[in-house]
Amino acid sequence: MGFLSVIRRWALRDKMPIREISRRTGLSRNTIRKYLREGVVEP
């Protein structure tokens, strides 16, 4: 399963806060916001 789809699932289906996703993944909150806002599809 792709990394971005995991982030999207945590945020949208599991209603996990962006701060918690950031803590679990090690990515910055701004990066996670960008991924969720853009709806980028992984190659």
mmCIF file of the N, C-alpha and C atoms, coordinates in Angstrom:
data_MODEL
# 
_entry.id   MODEL 
# 
loop_
_atom_site.group_PDB 
_atom_site.id 
_atom_site.type_symbol 
_atom_site.label_atom_id 
_atom_site.label_alt_id 
_atom_site.label_comp_id 
_atom_site.label_asym_id 
_atom_site.label_entity_id 
_atom_site.label_seq_id 
_atom_site.pdbx_PDB_ins_code 
_atom_site.Cartn_x 
_atom_site.Cartn_y 
_atom_site.Cartn_z 
_atom_site.occupancy 
_atom_site.B_iso_or_equiv 
_atom_site.pdbx_formal_charge 
_atom_site.auth_seq_id 
_atom_site.auth_comp_id 
_atom_site.auth_asym_id 
_atom_site.auth_atom_id 
_atom_site.pdbx_PDB_model_num 
ATOM 1   N N  . MET A 1 1  ? 0.845   -1.174 0.000  1.00 0.00 ? 1  MET A N  1 
ATOM 2   C CA . MET A 1 1  ? 0.000   0.000  0.000  1.00 0.00 ? 1  MET A CA 1 
ATOM 3   C C  . MET A 1 1  ? 0.891   1.237  0.000  1.00 0.00 ? 1  MET A C  1 
ATOM 4   N N  . GLY A 1 2  ? 0.492   2.240  -0.773 1.00 0.00 ? 2  GLY A N  1 
ATOM 5   C CA . GLY A 1 2  ? 1.301   3.432  -0.913 1.00 0.00 ? 2  GLY A CA 1 
ATOM 6   C C  . GLY A 1 2  ? 1.288   4.316  0.323  1.00 0.00 ? 2  GLY A C  1 
ATOM 7   N N  . PHE A 1 3  ? 2.364   5.042  0.482  1.00 0.00 ? 3  PHE A N  1 
ATOM 8   C CA . PHE A 1 3  ? 2.544   5.904  1.651  1.00 0.00 ? 3  PHE A CA 1 
ATOM 9   C C  . PHE A 1 3  ? 1.491   7.003  1.696  1.00 0.00 ? 3  PHE A C  1 
ATOM 10  N N  . LEU A 1 4  ? 1.212   7.611  0.545  1.00 0.00 ? 4  LEU A N  1 
ATOM 11  C CA . LEU A 1 4  ? 0.229   8.695  0.524  1.00 0.00 ? 4  LEU A CA 1 
ATOM 12  C C  . LEU A 1 4  ? -1.174  8.187  0.817  1.00 0.00 ? 4  LEU A C  1 
ATOM 13  N N  . SER A 1 5  ? -1.485  6.988  0.383  1.00 0.00 ? 5  SER A N  1 
ATOM 14  C CA . SER A 1 5  ? -2.811  6.443  0.672  1.00 0.00 ? 5  SER A CA 1 
ATOM 15  C C  . SER A 1 5  ? -2.974  6.152  2.164  1.00 0.00 ? 5  SER A C  1 
ATOM 16  N N  . VAL A 1 6  ? -1.898  5.793  2.829  1.00 0.00 ? 6  VAL A N  1 
ATOM 17  C CA . VAL A 1 6  ? -1.957  5.581  4.278  1.00 0.00 ? 6  VAL A CA 1 
ATOM 18  C C  . VAL A 1 6  ? -2.237  6.904  4.982  1.00 0.00 ? 6  VAL A C  1 
ATOM 19  N N  . ILE A 1 7  ? -1.543  7.964  4.556  1.00 0.00 ? 7  ILE A N  1 
ATOM 20  C CA . ILE A 1 7  ? -1.770  9.290  5.144  1.00 0.00 ? 7  ILE A CA 1 
ATOM 21  C C  . ILE A 1 7  ? -3.200  9.720  4.913  1.00 0.00 ? 7  ILE A C  1 
ATOM 22  N N  . ARG A 1 8  ? -3.695  9.529  3.686  1.00 0.00 ? 8  ARG A N  1 
ATOM 23  C CA . ARG A 1 8  ? -5.066  9.920  3.364  1.00 0.00 ? 8  ARG A CA 1 
ATOM 24  C C  . ARG A 1 8  ? -6.080  9.137  4.189  1.00 0.00 ? 8  ARG A C  1 
ATOM 25  N N  . ARG A 1 9  ? -5.839  7.835  4.365  1.00 0.00 ? 9  ARG A N  1 
ATOM 26  C CA . ARG A 1 9  ? -6.754  7.002  5.147  1.00 0.00 ? 9  ARG A CA 1 
ATOM 27  C C  . ARG A 1 9  ? -6.790  7.449  6.606  1.00 0.00 ? 9  ARG A C  1 
ATOM 28  N N  . TRP A 1 10 ? -5.603  7.693  7.184  1.00 0.00 ? 10 TRP A N  1 
ATOM 29  C CA . TRP A 1 10 ? -5.555  8.153  8.576  1.00 0.00 ? 10 TRP A CA 1 
ATOM 30  C C  . TRP A 1 10 ? -6.318  9.460  8.742  1.00 0.00 ? 10 TRP A C  1 
ATOM 31  N N  . ALA A 1 11 ? -6.140  10.383 7.807  1.00 0.00 ? 11 ALA A N  1 
ATOM 32  C CA . ALA A 1 11 ? -6.742  11.713 7.940  1.00 0.00 ? 11 ALA A CA 1 
ATOM 33  C C  . ALA A 1 11 ? -8.239  11.692 7.676  1.00 0.00 ? 11 ALA A C  1 
ATOM 34  N N  . LEU A 1 12 ? -8.657  11.011 6.628  1.00 0.00 ? 12 LEU A N  1 
ATOM 35  C CA . LEU A 1 12 ? -10.051 11.105 6.200  1.00 0.00 ? 12 LEU A CA 1 
ATOM 36  C C  . LEU A 1 12 ? -10.947 10.046 6.839  1.00 0.00 ? 12 LEU A C  1 
ATOM 37  N N  . ARG A 1 13 ? -10.524 8.812  6.837  1.00 0.00 ? 13 ARG A N  1 
ATOM 38  C CA . ARG A 1 13 ? -11.386 7.752  7.370  1.00 0.00 ? 13 ARG A CA 1 
ATOM 39  C C  . ARG A 1 13 ? -11.252 7.608  8.876  1.00 0.00 ? 13 ARG A C  1 
ATOM 40  N N  . ASP A 1 14 ? -10.014 7.620  9.379  1.00 0.00 ? 14 ASP A N  1 
ATOM 41  C CA . ASP A 1 14 ? -9.785  7.415  10.812 1.00 0.00 ? 14 ASP A CA 1 
ATOM 42  C C  . ASP A 1 14 ? -9.849  8.714  11.607 1.00 0.00 ? 14 ASP A C  1 
ATOM 43  N N  . LYS A 1 15 ? -9.994  9.859  10.916 1.00 0.00 ? 15 LYS A N  1 
ATOM 44  C CA . LYS A 1 15 ? -10.109 11.171 11.571 1.00 0.00 ? 15 LYS A CA 1 
ATOM 45  C C  . LYS A 1 15 ? -8.936  11.471 12.497 1.00 0.00 ? 15 LYS A C  1 
ATOM 46  N N  . MET A 1 16 ? -7.734  11.041 12.092 1.00 0.00 ? 16 MET A N  1 
ATOM 47  C CA . MET A 1 16 ? -6.542  11.281 12.901 1.00 0.00 ? 16 MET A CA 1 
ATOM 48  C C  . MET A 1 16 ? -6.046  12.713 12.652 1.00 0.00 ? 16 MET A C  1 
ATOM 49  N N  . PRO A 1 17 ? -5.683  13.442 13.691 1.00 0.00 ? 17 PRO A N  1 
ATOM 50  C CA . PRO A 1 17 ? -5.185  14.812 13.508 1.00 0.00 ? 17 PRO A CA 1 
ATOM 51  C C  . PRO A 1 17 ? -3.874  14.829 12.718 1.00 0.00 ? 17 PRO A C  1 
ATOM 52  N N  . ILE A 1 18 ? -3.649  15.923 12.002 1.00 0.00 ? 18 ILE A N  1 
ATOM 53  C CA . ILE A 1 18 ? -2.434  16.064 11.204 1.00 0.00 ? 18 ILE A CA 1 
ATOM 54  C C  . ILE A 1 18 ? -1.200  15.984 12.087 1.00 0.00 ? 18 ILE A C  1 
ATOM 55  N N  . ARG A 1 19 ? -1.286  16.505 13.290 1.00 0.00 ? 19 ARG A N  1 
ATOM 56  C CA . ARG A 1 19 ? -0.145  16.456 14.210 1.00 0.00 ? 19 ARG A CA 1 
ATOM 57  C C  . ARG A 1 19 ? 0.232   15.014 14.552 1.00 0.00 ? 19 ARG A C  1 
ATOM 58  N N  . GLU A 1 20 ? -0.757  14.154 14.747 1.00 0.00 ? 20 GLU A N  1 
ATOM 59  C CA . GLU A 1 20 ? -0.489  12.739 15.054 1.00 0.00 ? 20 GLU A CA 1 
ATOM 60  C C  . GLU A 1 20 ? 0.107   12.026 13.841 1.00 0.00 ? 20 GLU A C  1 
ATOM 61  N N  . ILE A 1 21 ? -0.414  12.315 12.662 1.00 0.00 ? 21 ILE A N  1 
ATOM 62  C CA . ILE A 1 21 ? 0.141   11.730 11.434 1.00 0.00 ? 21 ILE A CA 1 
ATOM 63  C C  . ILE A 1 21 ? 1.596   12.161 11.281 1.00 0.00 ? 21 ILE A C  1 
ATOM 64  N N  . SER A 1 22 ? 1.868   13.423 11.560 1.00 0.00 ? 22 SER A N  1 
ATOM 65  C CA . SER A 1 22 ? 3.225   13.941 11.475 1.00 0.00 ? 22 SER A CA 1 
ATOM 66  C C  . SER A 1 22 ? 4.155   13.201 12.431 1.00 0.00 ? 22 SER A C  1 
ATOM 67  N N  . ARG A 1 23 ? 3.679   12.975 13.637 1.00 0.00 ? 23 ARG A N  1 
ATOM 68  C CA . ARG A 1 23 ? 4.496   12.277 14.631 1.00 0.00 ? 23 ARG A CA 1 
ATOM 69  C C  . ARG A 1 23 ? 4.796   10.849 14.199 1.00 0.00 ? 23 ARG A C  1 
ATOM 70  N N  . ARG A 1 24 ? 3.797   10.165 13.650 1.00 0.00 ? 24 ARG A N  1 
ATOM 71  C CA . ARG A 1 24 ? 3.979   8.762  13.251 1.00 0.00 ? 24 ARG A CA 1 
ATOM 72  C C  . ARG A 1 24 ? 4.852   8.596  12.018 1.00 0.00 ? 24 ARG A C  1 
ATOM 73  N N  . THR A 1 25 ? 4.759   9.541  11.079 1.00 0.00 ? 25 THR A N  1 
ATOM 74  C CA . THR A 1 25 ? 5.493   9.397  9.821  1.00 0.00 ? 25 THR A CA 1 
ATOM 75  C C  . THR A 1 25 ? 6.852   10.074 9.830  1.00 0.00 ? 25 THR A C  1 
ATOM 76  N N  . GLY A 1 26 ? 7.018   11.097 10.676 1.00 0.00 ? 26 GLY A N  1 
ATOM 77  C CA . GLY A 1 26 ? 8.258   11.850 10.676 1.00 0.00 ? 26 GLY A CA 1 
ATOM 78  C C  . GLY A 1 26 ? 8.270   12.974 9.659  1.00 0.00 ? 26 GLY A C  1 
ATOM 79  N N  . LEU A 1 27 ? 7.153   13.189 8.962  1.00 0.00 ? 27 LEU A N  1 
ATOM 80  C CA . LEU A 1 27 ? 7.042   14.289 8.012  1.00 0.00 ? 27 LEU A CA 1 
ATOM 81  C C  . LEU A 1 27 ? 6.522   15.525 8.727  1.00 0.00 ? 27 LEU A C  1 
ATOM 82  N N  . SER A 1 28 ? 6.789   16.687 8.143  1.00 0.00 ? 28 SER A N  1 
ATOM 83  C CA . SER A 1 28 ? 6.299   17.915 8.765  1.00 0.00 ? 28 SER A CA 1 
ATOM 84  C C  . SER A 1 28 ? 4.792   18.047 8.544  1.00 0.00 ? 28 SER A C  1 
ATOM 85  N N  . ARG A 1 29 ? 4.156   18.829 9.400  1.00 0.00 ? 29 ARG A N  1 
ATOM 86  C CA . ARG A 1 29 ? 2.706   19.039 9.272  1.00 0.00 ? 29 ARG A CA 1 
ATOM 87  C C  . ARG A 1 29 ? 2.369   19.725 7.962  1.00 0.00 ? 29 ARG A C  1 
ATOM 88  N N  . ASN A 1 30 ? 3.235   20.646 7.530  1.00 0.00 ? 30 ASN A N  1 
ATOM 89  C CA . ASN A 1 30 ? 2.982   21.339 6.266  1.00 0.00 ? 30 ASN A CA 1 
ATOM 90  C C  . ASN A 1 30 ? 3.023   20.381 5.088  1.00 0.00 ? 30 ASN A C  1 
ATOM 91  N N  . THR A 1 31 ? 3.923   19.419 5.106  1.00 0.00 ? 31 THR A N  1 
ATOM 92  C CA . THR A 1 31 ? 4.016   18.439 4.032  1.00 0.00 ? 31 THR A CA 1 
ATOM 93  C C  . THR A 1 31 ? 2.756   17.587 3.983  1.00 0.00 ? 31 THR A C  1 
ATOM 94  N N  . ILE A 1 32 ? 2.273   17.170 5.125  1.00 0.00 ? 32 ILE A N  1 
ATOM 95  C CA . ILE A 1 32 ? 1.063   16.353 5.177  1.00 0.00 ? 32 ILE A CA 1 
ATOM 96  C C  . ILE A 1 32 ? -0.137  17.143 4.680  1.00 0.00 ? 32 ILE A C  1 
ATOM 97  N N  . ARG A 1 33 ? -0.228  18.412 5.099  1.00 0.00 ? 33 ARG A N  1 
ATOM 98  C CA . ARG A 1 33 ? -1.315  19.274 4.602  1.00 0.00 ? 33 ARG A CA 1 
ATOM 99  C C  . ARG A 1 33 ? -1.264  19.385 3.083  1.00 0.00 ? 33 ARG A C  1 
ATOM 100 N N  . LYS A 1 34 ? -0.055  19.533 2.539  1.00 0.00 ? 34 LYS A N  1 
ATOM 101 C CA . LYS A 1 34 ? 0.108   19.657 1.095  1.00 0.00 ? 34 LYS A CA 1 
ATOM 102 C C  . LYS A 1 34 ? -0.364  18.384 0.395  1.00 0.00 ? 34 LYS A C  1 
ATOM 103 N N  . TYR A 1 35 ? 0.020   17.223 0.916  1.00 0.00 ? 35 TYR A N  1 
ATOM 104 C CA . TYR A 1 35 ? -0.401  15.957 0.319  1.00 0.00 ? 35 TYR A CA 1 
ATOM 105 C C  . TYR A 1 35 ? -1.932  15.830 0.338  1.00 0.00 ? 35 TYR A C  1 
ATOM 106 N N  . LEU A 1 36 ? -2.563  16.197 1.435  1.00 0.00 ? 36 LEU A N  1 
ATOM 107 C CA . LEU A 1 36 ? -4.011  16.072 1.542  1.00 0.00 ? 36 LEU A CA 1 
ATOM 108 C C  . LEU A 1 36 ? -4.716  17.088 0.649  1.00 0.00 ? 36 LEU A C  1 
ATOM 109 N N  . ARG A 1 37 ? -4.180  18.287 0.537  1.00 0.00 ? 37 ARG A N  1 
ATOM 110 C CA . ARG A 1 37 ? -4.808  19.336 -0.259 1.00 0.00 ? 37 ARG A CA 1 
ATOM 111 C C  . ARG A 1 37 ? -4.698  19.041 -1.749 1.00 0.00 ? 37 ARG A C  1 
ATOM 112 N N  . GLU A 1 38 ? -3.531  18.563 -2.190 1.00 0.00 ? 38 GLU A N  1 
ATOM 113 C CA . GLU A 1 38 ? -3.303  18.341 -3.609 1.00 0.00 ? 38 GLU A CA 1 
ATOM 114 C C  . GLU A 1 38 ? -3.990  17.084 -4.127 1.00 0.00 ? 38 GLU A C  1 
ATOM 115 N N  . GLY A 1 39 ? -4.124  16.083 -3.297 1.00 0.00 ? 39 GLY A N  1 
ATOM 116 C CA . GLY A 1 39 ? -4.685  14.823 -3.768 1.00 0.00 ? 39 GLY A CA 1 
ATOM 117 C C  . GLY A 1 39 ? -3.780  14.140 -4.774 1.00 0.00 ? 39 GLY A C  1 
ATOM 118 N N  . VAL A 1 40 ? -2.470  14.224 -4.539 1.00 0.00 ? 40 VAL A N  1 
ATOM 119 C CA . VAL A 1 40 ? -1.480  13.664 -5.452 1.00 0.00 ? 40 VAL A CA 1 
ATOM 120 C C  . VAL A 1 40 ? -1.614  12.156 -5.530 1.00 0.00 ? 40 VAL A C  1 
ATOM 121 N N  . VAL A 1 41 ? -1.503  11.616 -6.741 1.00 0.00 ? 41 VAL A N  1 
ATOM 122 C CA . VAL A 1 41 ? -1.539  10.168 -6.935 1.00 0.00 ? 41 VAL A CA 1 
ATOM 123 C C  . VAL A 1 41 ? -0.107  9.687  -7.062 1.00 0.00 ? 41 VAL A C  1 
ATOM 124 N N  . GLU A 1 42 ? 0.202   8.635  -6.348 1.00 0.00 ? 42 GLU A N  1 
ATOM 125 C CA . GLU A 1 42 ? 1.576   8.100  -6.368 1.00 0.00 ? 42 GLU A CA 1 
ATOM 126 C C  . GLU A 1 42 ? 1.880   7.459  -7.714 1.00 0.00 ? 42 GLU A C  1 
ATOM 127 N N  . PRO A 1 43 ? 3.116   7.553  -8.150 1.00 0.00 ? 43 PRO A N  1 
ATOM 128 C CA . PRO A 1 43 ? 3.521   6.873  -9.406 1.00 0.00 ? 43 PRO A CA 1 
ATOM 129 C C  . PRO A 1 43 ? 3.583   5.370  -9.219 1.00 0.00 ? 43 PRO A C  1 
# 
